[in-house]
Amino acid sequence: MSKINLRFLKNFLTISVISGCLFMIEGCGEEDTAVPSAGEVVADVPASATPGATLTFLDRSENVATRAWTIQDGDPATSTNRSVSVVFESTGEKSVVLDVVFENGTTNSATYTIDIQDLVTASFTSVQTPLAVINDPDMPKNADIQYSVEFNPSVTGTPDSYAWTFPGGTPETSTDERPVVTWMDGDAGTVTVSLVVSRSSDSQSVTFEEEVTVGSQSILNPLWWNFESDTLMNYLTWQAPGAWDEGALTLVDDGFKGKAVKIIYPGGDVNNQWSLFTRDITEANGSLLPGSVVLFSYYVKAETNVAVDNGFRFWRIANHVPDFVDLEPKQDYKNIGFVGPQGATTEWQRFSHLDTIPDWYAGEALANAYPHINFADINGTGNTFYLDEVEIKVIQE
């Protein structure tokens, strides 16, 4: 085939494609858009919107001579343009009427309804109530606190569905508008609660998340008593008689939450007692008001299961401001708490008890409250303990 013939064929094909487009209107555009019938009024009008949004109405009718838009509560309220930008400031169902005069002199009109609804928004508040729970009837001081938290949403836009998520709570999810959720103190703390609200009429939805602190914060310094410092902090460690052996207290990474302290006592002496506390380290301690209801709790495990005669002799809340401690007012030694003995297992266990702080100092607050934990080696066999998350929380003042 010659070059001239090739050029002729190319030009013929090009003309044929163009001609095909002229006669096949629906197949040549970028979008397959239905062609309005003669005399038919067709317009693009959204079904719903929010106040203040700029909307575009488009008349797609063919062979139009003149048109007139009438827009209830719209800005503008009327227009003769093919495309018109409209803003509604008020909510409710709005009527949009498009009257068309066609080039052949016929007329027609179409009425559309647009639902103007407030934007869906959401937030919430919460109210919590503590409730004492007795875990073991045979050990009434081994108690816990259950926090009942009521969540109250604040919404706009009349949503019709709610989806809540409560990490660690009971229940963990809810579709109630105002759910009530419970957390035990051991599962409490700062949790991220999520609320998704939706409106079915226009498929609008919004998610609101907020950190909620469930329960009370410990009065103790977490560097000392949650053991999350980079190095072992200073503690008072007494043994009856004398001090703990060198290396008996170390910081380890495999705690109940993060780090913990590892406590080794070698045994050999019967009726041995080992105490751990922070009386002289005032920055590790806290203050308590007389009459306060407090929860004292901690987590512990042992390398081997230990019976009650080789575990904890007592754990208690103590207060003491001796003359040599740089803190006022000076206060003599007082304590309140659980007296054991109490065993331990190779799994982490949480021990806790509730107490009401007595009025020891004629109305004065306890100026230097701290934990005092005493380990007992009654039979002299020794053991290794792990201690973590020691907390004193004020439940009610």
BELZI-V140520 format. One record per backbone hydrogen bond with DSSP energy under -0.5 kcal/mol. CO is the residue of the C=O (numbers start at 1). NH is the residue of the N-H. E is the energy in kcal/mol with one decimal. If there is no record, write none. Layout:
CO:NH:E ; CO:NH:E
This chain:
2:6:-1.7 ; 3:7:-2.3 ; 4:8:-2.3 ; 5:9:-2.3 ; 6:10:-2.5 ; 7:11:-2.5 ; 8:12:-2.4 ; 9:13:-2.4 ; 10:14:-2.3 ; 11:15:-2.4 ; 12:16:-2.3 ; 13:17:-2.5 ; 14:18:-2.3 ; 15:19:-2.9 ; 16:20:-2.4 ; 17:21:-1.9 ; 18:22:-1.8 ; 19:23:-1.5 ; 20:24:-1.7 ; 24:27:-0.6 ; 24:28:-0.6 ; 25:28:-1.1 ; 25:29:-0.7 ; 31:33:-1.3 ; 34:36:-0.5 ; 37:40:-2.1 ; 40:42:-0.6 ; 42:60:-2.8 ; 42:61:-0.6 ; 43:45:-0.8 ; 44:58:-1.7 ; 47:115:-2.7 ; 49:117:-2.8 ; 50:53:-1.8 ; 53:55:-0.6 ; 53:88:-0.6 ; 55:57:-0.5 ; 55:86:-2.8 ; 57:84:-2.4 ; 58:44:-3.0 ; 58:60:-0.7 ; 63:103:-2.4 ; 66:101:-3.0 ; 68:99:-2.6 ; 69:79:-1.3 ; 70:72:-0.6 ; 70:97:-2.7 ; 71:74:-1.5 ; 73:89:-0.6 ; 75:87:-1.3 ; 77:71:-3.7 ; 79:69:-3.7 ; 82:59:-2.5 ; 84:57:-2.8 ; 86:55:-3.3 ; 87:75:-1.3 ; 88:52:-3.2 ; 92:116:-2.7 ; 94:114:-2.5 ; 95:72:-2.7 ; 96:112:-3.2 ; 97:70:-2.6 ; 97:99:-0.5 ; 98:110:-1.8 ; 99:68:-2.2 ; 100:102:-0.5 ; 100:108:-2.0 ; 101:65:-2.9 ; 101:66:-1.9 ; 102:105:-2.1 ; 106:102:-3.1 ; 108:100:-3.0 ; 110:98:-2.8 ; 112:96:-3.0 ; 114:94:-3.1 ; 114:116:-0.7 ; 115:49:-2.0 ; 115:117:-0.7 ; 116:92:-2.9 ; 119:121:-0.5 ; 121:156:-1.5 ; 123:154:-2.9 ; 125:152:-2.8 ; 127:150:-3.0 ; 129:148:-2.8 ; 131:146:-3.1 ; 133:135:-0.7 ; 133:144:-2.6 ; 136:139:-1.9 ; 139:142:-2.4 ; 141:143:-2.1 ; 142:135:-0.9 ; 142:136:-0.5 ; 144:133:-2.9 ; 145:147:-0.5 ; 145:185:-2.2 ; 146:131:-1.9 ; 146:148:-0.6 ; 147:149:-0.6 ; 147:183:-2.0 ; 148:129:-2.5 ; 148:150:-0.5 ; 149:151:-0.5 ; 149:181:-2.9 ; 150:127:-2.1 ; 151:153:-0.5 ; 152:125:-2.1 ; 154:123:-1.3 ; 156:121:-1.2 ; 161:198:-1.9 ; 163:196:-2.4 ; 164:174:-1.3 ; 165:194:-1.7 ; 166:169:-2.1 ; 170:182:-1.9 ; 172:166:-3.8 ; 174:164:-3.1 ; 177:153:-0.5 ; 179:151:-2.5 ; 181:149:-3.6 ; 182:170:-1.9 ; 183:147:-3.4 ; 184:187:-1.6 ; 184:188:-0.7 ; 185:188:-1.0 ; 189:191:-0.7 ; 189:214:-3.2 ; 191:193:-0.8 ; 191:212:-3.4 ; 192:167:-0.5 ; 193:210:-2.1 ; 194:165:-2.0 ; 195:197:-0.5 ; 195:208:-3.1 ; 196:163:-1.8 ; 197:206:-2.2 ; 198:160:-2.4 ; 198:161:-1.3 ; 199:202:-0.7 ; 199:203:-1.0 ; 199:204:-0.9 ; 204:199:-3.0 ; 206:197:-2.2 ; 208:195:-2.7 ; 210:193:-2.4 ; 212:191:-2.7 ; 212:214:-0.8 ; 213:215:-0.5 ; 214:189:-1.4 ; 217:394:-0.6 ; 221:224:-1.1 ; 221:225:-2.3 ; 222:226:-2.0 ; 222:227:-0.6 ; 222:228:-1.0 ; 223:229:-0.6 ; 225:390:-2.6 ; 235:237:-0.6 ; 236:277:-2.0 ; 237:244:-0.8 ; 238:275:-3.3 ; 239:241:-0.9 ; 242:239:-3.8 ; 245:248:-1.9 ; 248:264:-2.8 ; 250:262:-3.2 ; 252:260:-2.1 ; 253:255:-1.2 ; 258:255:-3.0 ; 260:252:-2.8 ; 261:263:-0.5 ; 261:387:-2.3 ; 262:250:-2.1 ; 262:264:-0.5 ; 263:265:-0.5 ; 263:385:-2.9 ; 265:383:-1.9 ; 269:272:-0.6 ; 272:377:-3.1 ; 273:240:-1.9 ; 274:375:-3.6 ; 275:238:-1.4 ; 276:373:-2.2 ; 277:236:-2.9 ; 278:281:-1.0 ; 280:282:-0.9 ; 281:284:-2.0 ; 282:285:-1.3 ; 284:221:-1.7 ; 286:369:-2.9 ; 288:366:-3.3 ; 289:292:-1.8 ; 292:294:-0.6 ; 292:357:-2.8 ; 293:395:-3.0 ; 293:396:-1.6 ; 294:296:-0.5 ; 294:355:-2.2 ; 295:297:-0.5 ; 295:393:-2.6 ; 296:353:-2.0 ; 297:391:-2.8 ; 298:351:-2.8 ; 299:388:-2.3 ; 300:349:-2.2 ; 301:386:-2.7 ; 306:344:-1.4 ; 307:310:-2.0 ; 308:311:-0.7 ; 309:378:-1.6 ; 311:376:-2.9 ; 312:341:-0.7 ; 312:342:-1.9 ; 313:340:-2.6 ; 314:374:-2.9 ; 315:338:-1.6 ; 316:318:-0.6 ; 316:372:-2.4 ; 317:336:-2.5 ; 318:370:-2.5 ; 319:334:-2.1 ; 321:331:-1.3 ; 322:325:-1.5 ; 325:327:-2.3 ; 331:321:-3.0 ; 334:319:-2.4 ; 336:317:-3.3 ; 338:315:-1.9 ; 338:340:-0.5 ; 342:312:-3.3 ; 344:306:-2.7 ; 345:302:-2.9 ; 349:300:-2.2 ; 349:351:-0.6 ; 351:298:-2.2 ; 353:296:-2.6 ; 355:294:-3.0 ; 355:357:-0.5 ; 357:291:-3.4 ; 358:360:-1.5 ; 359:362:-0.5 ; 361:364:-1.6 ; 365:367:-0.6 ; 366:288:-1.4 ; 368:320:-1.0 ; 369:286:-2.0 ; 370:318:-2.8 ; 371:278:-0.6 ; 372:316:-2.0 ; 373:276:-2.4 ; 374:313:-2.3 ; 374:314:-1.3 ; 375:274:-2.5 ; 377:272:-2.0 ; 377:380:-0.5 ; 378:271:-1.6 ; 380:268:-3.6 ; 383:265:-2.3 ; 384:303:-2.2 ; 385:263:-3.4 ; 386:301:-1.6 ; 387:261:-2.3 ; 388:299:-2.9 ; 389:391:-0.6 ; 391:297:-2.4 ; 392:219:-2.8 ; 393:295:-2.6 ; 393:395:-0.7 ; 396:293:-3.3
